[in-house]
Amino acid sequence: MTRNVKRGAVDLPLRRATPAPHWKQLRQGDRVRVVLTPGFETGGLVDAITRDHAAVWVNLDGGRGRTLLHCSDAVEIFPEED
C-alpha cells in the first residue's frame, strides 16, 4: 500500500506570515476583541507584542489566562473602540 506523501516538501520555501494592517496599530495595554473561530470571540488586554507585530500576547477576560496569538493562527484581533 502506498502512502500519500509530498516528495520534496522539505525543500519548499516557508510562506511568510504577515500580520493584518490593524495588528500594527496594537500597543501594550490596549483592550482588544479576539475572534478565535466564527461565533467564538472574547475580550482581553494586550500584554506584549513582537517587534514585527506577528505575535501578540493577550490576557483574556474572565480568567481565561494569557495566550500567544500569531498572525498565521487564523485568528483576528481587533482593537476595541473607547
DRENTINU-92223 format. One record per residue (C-alpha): x, y, z; residue in one letter. Coordinates in steps of 0.5 Angstrom, whole numbers, plus 500, padded with zeros to 3 digits. Layout:
XYZA
...
***
This chain:
500500500M
503507498T
502513503R
500520500N
507523501V
509530499K
516529496R
521535497G
516538502A
522540506V
525544500D
519548499L
520556502P
516557508L
511562507R
512569510R
507570516A
505578515T
500581520P
494585518A
495592518P
491593524H
495589528W
501594527K
497599531Q
496595537L
500597543R
501594550Q
495595555G
490596549D
483593550R
482588544V
477583542R
480577540V
476572535V
478565535L
473562531T
467565527P
462565533G
467565539F
470571541E
473574547T
476581550G
483582553G
488586554L
495586550V
500584555D
506584550A
508585542I
514582538T
517588534R
514585527D
507585530H
507578528A
505575535A
501578541V
501576548W
494577550V
491577558N
484574556L
478577560D
474572565G
480569568G
482565562R
489566562G
495569558R
495567551T
500568545L
497569538L
501569532H
498572525C
499565522S
494562527D
488564523A
485569529V
483576529E
485581534I
481588533F
482594538P
476596542E
473603541E
474607547D
***
